[in-house]
Amino acid sequence: MPCEEVLAHLTGLYAASDDPWQHRTSAYEAAKYAATLDIIGPGPFDQALEIGCGNGTLAALLAPRCGHLTLMECIPAAMASARMALAPQSNVTFIEGQAPAALPPLRPDLVLLSEVLYFLTPEEIGDLGEWLRRHASGRIIAVNWTGPTDEQLDGNAAIDLLAGILGQPATHRHDGFRIDIFDMTG
Ligand SMILES: C[S@@+](CC[C@H](N)C(=O)[O-])C[C@H]1O[C@@H](n2cnc3c(N)ncnc32)[C@H](O)[C@@H]1O
């Protein structure tokens, strides 16, 4: 079930700003993106998927490493910004919808979950984990702020839930965030 309270919270944030977390301007975000892309590596990835792409700031850096990149985002205003940010890229598909319910029938060789998991309910993470177990063929990269959130879950609890389905990830800890790698190649 979509969590209406979370959707209302996110819609309000994007009504106030098209960059609510300063993804375009913050030095912290830039450093986090660099660490994330370093772990992702140069690719190329045949079919990459980013769930919760926001205004597309990170996706615009990822797209050149992908044969094809599918972006999923549940807030229309955020997706409109992502479409603008990715306009120069011809290899991107946009899905306006909420994960896990609206996930497409892809077999991605890279899945990026950057600062999105703690917006999901534990039940949604369960369903997402099952979808990933069945569909993901490469690596799943999850990036999470490790401080408190305004949501039901924080980043650490969200990863614990996903690890209960996918197995233990390799974890890289940074100041304020963690990057977890779930290897689905085995
Ligand atoms: C904090 S932003 C992160 C954006 C981008 N991934 C990054 O790291 O720069 C999280 C985004 O995930 C979206 N989101 C949250 N829950 C979602 C869901 N269940 N399905 C799709 N998008 C979701 C939010 O609307 C928001 O734009």
Ligand as a Chemical Component Dictionary entry (heavy atoms), coordinates in Angstrom:
data_LIG
# 
_chem_comp.id                   LIG 
_chem_comp.type                 NON-POLYMER 
_chem_comp.pdbx_formal_charge   0 
_chem_comp.three_letter_code    LIG 
# 
loop_
_chem_comp_atom.comp_id 
_chem_comp_atom.atom_id 
_chem_comp_atom.alt_atom_id 
_chem_comp_atom.type_symbol 
_chem_comp_atom.charge 
_chem_comp_atom.model_Cartn_x 
_chem_comp_atom.model_Cartn_y 
_chem_comp_atom.model_Cartn_z 
_chem_comp_atom.pdbx_ordinal 
LIG C1  C1  C 0  16.381 12.110 -1.127 1  
LIG S1  S1  S 1  15.856 11.951 -2.785 2  
LIG C2  C2  C 0  17.289 11.183 -3.523 3  
LIG C3  C3  C 0  17.422 11.469 -4.999 4  
LIG C4  C4  C 0  18.594 10.761 -5.692 5  
LIG N1  N1  N 0  18.442 9.344  -5.622 6  
LIG C5  C5  C 0  19.903 11.194 -5.073 7  
LIG O1  O1  O 0  20.493 10.434 -4.304 8  
LIG O2  O2  O -1 20.345 12.307 -5.348 9  
LIG C6  C6  C 0  14.729 10.551 -2.688 10 
LIG C7  C7  C 0  13.760 10.505 -3.853 11 
LIG O3  O3  O 0  13.071 9.249  -3.842 12 
LIG C8  C8  C 0  11.713 9.460  -4.182 13 
LIG N2  N2  N 0  10.956 8.315  -3.650 14 
LIG C9  C9  C 0  10.669 8.047  -2.351 15 
LIG N3  N3  N 0  9.987  6.893  -2.242 16 
LIG C10 C10 C 0  9.838  6.414  -3.510 17 
LIG C11 C11 C 0  9.215  5.262  -4.043 18 
LIG N4  N4  N 0  8.615  4.351  -3.256 19 
LIG N5  N5  N 0  9.236  5.081  -5.388 20 
LIG C12 C12 C 0  9.843  6.000  -6.205 21 
LIG N6  N6  N 0  10.445 7.118  -5.743 22 
LIG C13 C13 C 0  10.456 7.320  -4.413 23 
LIG C14 C14 C 0  11.392 10.796 -3.549 24 
LIG O4  O4  O 0  10.280 11.410 -4.132 25 
LIG C15 C15 C 0  12.683 11.576 -3.754 26 
LIG O5  O5  O 0  12.642 12.316 -4.956 27 
# 
loop_
_chem_comp_bond.comp_id 
_chem_comp_bond.atom_id_1 
_chem_comp_bond.atom_id_2 
_chem_comp_bond.value_order 
_chem_comp_bond.pdbx_ordinal 
LIG C1  S1  SING 1  
LIG S1  C2  SING 2  
LIG S1  C6  SING 3  
LIG C2  C3  SING 4  
LIG C3  C4  SING 5  
LIG C4  N1  SING 6  
LIG C4  C5  SING 7  
LIG C5  O1  DOUB 8  
LIG C5  O2  SING 9  
LIG C6  C7  SING 10 
LIG C7  O3  SING 11 
LIG C7  C15 SING 12 
LIG O3  C8  SING 13 
LIG C8  N2  SING 14 
LIG C8  C14 SING 15 
LIG N2  C9  SING 16 
LIG N2  C13 SING 17 
LIG C9  N3  DOUB 18 
LIG N3  C10 SING 19 
LIG C10 C11 SING 20 
LIG C10 C13 DOUB 21 
LIG C11 N4  SING 22 
LIG C11 N5  DOUB 23 
LIG N5  C12 SING 24 
LIG C12 N6  DOUB 25 
LIG N6  C13 SING 26 
LIG C14 O4  SING 27 
LIG C14 C15 SING 28 
LIG C15 O5  SING 29 
# 
